[in-house]
Amino acid sequence: MLSSLRTIRSLLPARRVFVSCFSTLNPVEQASRTEEVRNVLNSVIEPYTNKPLKSLNWVKNITPTERGVNFDIETVTNAYVKRDELTLNCREALRSIQWLNPMEVNINLKSQRPSALVTDRHNKIEHLKHVSNIIAVSSCKGGVGKSTVAVNLALALEQLGGRVGILDCDIFGPSLPILLKHENDRIMAYNESSWLPFKLQNMLCMSFGWMSNMTSSNIMRGPMVMSIIEQILNNTMWGDLDYLILDLPPGTGDVQLSLCQKLSLSGSVIVTTPQILSVADTEKGIRMFGKLKVPINALVENMSFFKCKHGETYYPFGGDWGRITTSGTSNRDRLQKQFAIKNTFSLPIDLSLSKSEELPVVVSHPESQVSDIFNNLAESVRIRVSADG
């Protein structure tokens, strides 16, 4: 019977970090043990950020009992794959407490509640109330592959375990209907005021292109564009999301400014190409996000290089980004140092990125070098959001 109960319990999702369920300790003993457990757990190192749990404020609801202790560990996102390592770190640290030996550790991987600022802003938009993090993918120059990066980043985060949505904010030239083929070409209405987004690999997708005629020109003035984006944000049923990826239109105009002011963005990813003009415009975008106090999670250089069939690497657009220039400093190093940007990534010219197969490369070619780069990008975004949160 006991063996059967253990088998059933092992199949259930871990809900809490606990040893026992009932407490008959007197208040003095409970307070003393709570403080002892808190001090030990505060020093445990979280394996992604290499920061102590105290600085991350992940330990919650410590409740000592006669035979053990109950407590929760809240992560910033459900996309957290260091569960086993963090469990081991907690278990080993708590062995130093005599009255907790032996013990069992189970971790509840629930997202932390958004900050007060995030909650205040998102509560004004009904369907964003349960979105934990909003990440903008931006470029100041069109045609640099921003939408391709946004889609693959979103799917990479979803494959890491996150609940993810992506919104195409480009009204004049929506890209998601082209990059993500769907059996239906129109978004379905849930009711008179709400829309159901498409789902791909459990990722929620929304674009104005699925509401309009993709073969006609969308000719409209700026205020109307922003009104459409606000309606899509307000009326799309996003549900509970760890990440909502915004695929912004190129530039630093009304749409970018309004979204940054109306929403509480957790961070941004900026996409460029190696050309000098593109890098110059990228710097303008970085400065815009800086003024709006939006963190830069990563810089991505697309079309950086290609490898020929003989294994040689070529840089067709020159070495003005990651390679050393005549001045002795690369643009990558200069931008990283000047704006304190930790992560940069370089994507190759690769047929799997540009070829339409109805599925992005992280799904169609999961073992490829390009997919590895997107997975590393997703992991870096997750780590930065966790650290900044």
N, C-alpha and C positions, 0 to 999 in steps of 0.2 A: 504493500500500500504506500509506504513512504517513498519507495523508488518510483512509483507511478506519479505521485505528487510532484516529485522533483523533475520528472520528465515533462509533465504539463507546464510547470513553472518555467522551464528552460525555453519553451516555445513562445512564451508571452514576452511582449516588449518590455524592456527595463523601464521602470517608472520612477524609482528613487534609489538613492544611495542609503542603504539601511542595514541594520543588524536585527533589530526586533521592533515590535509595533506598539508596545505599551510601556508607559512610564509610571512608576510608583515612587520615584525619588522625591525627597523633600526639596523645597525651593533652593536651599543653600547648596546641596549636592548637585542639583541640576545646573545651577549657575556656574559652579566650579568646573564641572565636566564640560559644559558648553565652551567656556573660555579655553580650557585645555585643548579640546578638539580644534577650535578655531585657530589657535596659535600654530598647531601642527600643520593644518591644511593650508594656512596662509603662506607657508614656506614651500609648498609643493610647486614644482616648475611645470608650467603648461608646455607641452612639447613643440607646438607650432611657433609660438612667439618667444619661447624661452624666458617668459616672465613668470614671477610667482603669482599664484591664484589671488593673493591679496590685492595686487595691482589691477587685476582684471575684474575683481569683484564678482567671481563666479560662484562662490560658496554661499548657499542660502539655507534657511530653515533648519538649523542644527537643533536636534532634540535628543538629549541623552536619555537612556533608559537604564534599568538595572543590569541588563545583559549586553548593552551595546549603545548604538547611536543611530539616529535617522538624520540624513541631510540630503539636500539637493545640490547638484552642480549644473548651473545654467550656462550654456554656450551662447555665443552671439548668433549662431545659425545652426540649423539642423544639418547643414553640409559640414559635418565634422567627422573625420575618419581616424582620428587619433584616440578613439575611445579606449582601446585595449591598453595603450601606453599610459594614458592618463589614469586609468583604473589602477594599473600596476604602481604608478607613482604614489597615488593616494594610499593604496594598501600598504606599501612599504613604509611610508611615513607614519601611518597610524599604528604600526607594530610597536612603536616606541611607547605607546600608552598601554600600560599593563592590563587594565580592566577591559581593553578591547580585543584581547587575544584569546582565541582565534576570532576572525570576523569574515563577513562576506560583503563584497562591494558590487553594487549595480548602479549604473549612471543613467540618469534621466536626461536625454539629449533634447532639451527644449530650448527654444530661442529666448533670449532675454527680451523683455519689453523694450520697445523703442524709447529713446530719451524723451524728456518732457517737451523739448522743441519739436522733435519728430511727431510725437503724439498730437501736439497742439495743431501743427500744420496739416497733418494727414487726417485728423478728425473732421476737418472742414470739407474733406472729399470722402464721401460715404464709402466708396469701394477701395479706398487706400488705407482704411483704419487698421487693417491687419497685414500691411506690408512693412517688413522690418527694415529693409535697406533698398534705396534707389541709387543705381549706378548709371551715370551718363557716359555714353561712348560718343566721342566728338572728333571732328576734324574741321579745320578752317578752310581746307581746300577740298573741292569735290573730286570724285574719281580716284580716291586713294585706297579704297577697299574698306571703308569704315563699317558699312553694313555687314560685310562678310565677317569682319572681326567681331562685331556685336553679336551676330547669330551664333558663331562658334564659341564665343565666350559664354553666352547664356547656356548653351547645351553642355559645355564642359562643367559649368557650375551645377547643372541638373544631374549630370552623371556622377558628380561627387556627393550627391545626396541632398542637394538643396531643392527647395520648392521655388521655381523660377518662372517669371513671365518676361516677355519682351514687347515693347511698344515702339512701333515705327512712327517717329514724330515728323517725318518728311512728308508734307502734304502735297508738294509740287511733284516730287519724284519718289513715291513710295517704293521700297525695295523688297520688303518681306514677301509679297505675292510672287515675286520672281525667284527669290532665293529659297523659299519654302513652298513647294508645290502642295496643294491640298485638293482633295476630291471635290470639295465645294468651292465656289468662287465668291460666295457671299457670306458675311457674318450673320449668324442667326440672332434674332431678337428674343430675349428671355421674357420681357414684358414691354410695356409701352415706353419705359425709361431705362432699360438695362439691356446690355448686349453680352452674349457669351463668346469669349475668345476661342480661337481654334486651339487645338492641342496637338503638339508634335513631341514625341518621346516624353510625355508628361509635362512638357513646357507649354505655358499658355502664350498665345501669339495674337497680336492685334495690330491692324494697319488700316489706314484710310483707303488703301488700294483695294481692300475687300469690301468696301462700301461704295466705291465709285467705279466709273468705267475706266479701266486701265489704258484703253486705247485713245482716250480723249485727253486734251490738255486741261489741267486744273488751274484756271486763270482766276485769281482773286487777290484782294489787297491784304496787307499784314494783319489788321484787326480780325478779319474773317478767318484767317489761318489759325490764329491763336484761339479763336472761339471754337473752331472745330477740334483742336487738340484738347482744350479743356472739356469739351463734351465727351470725347473719347475717354479721357482720364476719369471723369465723373461717372460715366455710365457703364464702363466695362466691369464685369464681375470678376475681379482678380482673386478674391478669396484670401486665404492665408498664404503669404509668400515670404520667403527669406530674402529674395532678390527680385527687383523689377529693373530690367535693363532698358534704358531709354536710348534708342538709336536716333540721335539728333540729326537735323539737317546740317549741311556744311555752313560754316560762318560763325559770326558772333553777333547775330541780330536779335530781333524781338523775341523769337521763339526761345532761344537759349537763355536770354536774360529773364524772361517771364517765368520759365520753368524753374530756374535756379532760385528765383525769389518766392515763388508760390510753394515749392516743395522743399523738403529738407533732404538734400542729396548726401548720401554717405560717402561718395567719391566719384571719380571720373577716370576714364581711360582715353587717352588722346592718340589718334592714329595719324601717321604721316608717311611720306615716301622720301627717298634719299635726296631728291632734287633740292637745290638751294632755296628756290621760291617756296616750296612746300614747307621746308624747315622754318623759314622766316615767318610764314603764316601760323605755323604751329606755336611759335613763341607768343604770338598774339593771343591764341587760345589759352595758353597756360596763364598768361597775365589776367585774362578775363576771369578764369576760375579762381585765381588768387584773390582778386578784388571781391569776388562773391563768396569767398571763404569756403570753397569746395575743394577738398583734398584731391591731389593727383595720385591715383593708385599706380598708374603705369603709363609709359610711353611705348607705342608699338610702331616700328618702322616696317611698312609693308613693301613688297617688291624689292627687297634689299639685295638679294643675290640669287644666282642659280648655279646648280651643279650640273656639269655636262656628263655624258655617259662614261667618260674616262676618269671621272672623279675630281676634276679640277673645279674650283670655285671662281666664279666671275661676278664682278660688280658692274652691271651695264650702265648704271646711272652715276657711277663715280663713288669715291670713298669719302663723301662729305659728312657721313653720319657716324658710323661706329669705327671707321678706320682713321688713322692719324692723317691730318691734313698738313699743308705746308706751314701753317702757323704752329704746328706741334700739338694742337689740341683738337679733338674731334667735337663735332656739334653735340653728340650724345653726352660726352663728359662735361662739356660746358653747361648744357641745360640741366643735367643732373646736379651739378654743383651749385649753379646759380639759383635753382628753384627747389633744391633739396628733394629731388625725385629719386627714390630708391631703385625702382624696377624699370628696366627697359627690355624690349624683346624685338628680335628681327625675324621677319617672315620671308621665306624665299619666294621666287617666282615659281609656281608649281601648278601643274595642270589640274591637280585635284582641287585646288582652290577656285580656279576660274571655270572649270567644266561643270555644267549643270547636270546633276544626277538626281535632283529632287531631294537630296539629303546633304547637309553640310559635311565637311571633311571629317569632323570629329566623330560622326556617325558612320559615314561611308568608308573611311580609311582610319579606323581607330588606332592602328599600330604604326602609322606613318610619322615621319619627323615633324610634319606640320601639326598633327594632332598633339604630339608631345609638347610643342610650343604653346598651343592653346591651353592644354592642361596645366602647364606651368604658369601661364598668365592667370587662369582661373584660381589657382592655388594662391598666387601672390595677392590677388584682389581679396580673396577670403581672409588671408592673414592680415592685410592692412585694415580691412573693415573691422576685424576682431580687435586689432590693436588700438585703432582710433576710437572704437566704440567704448 
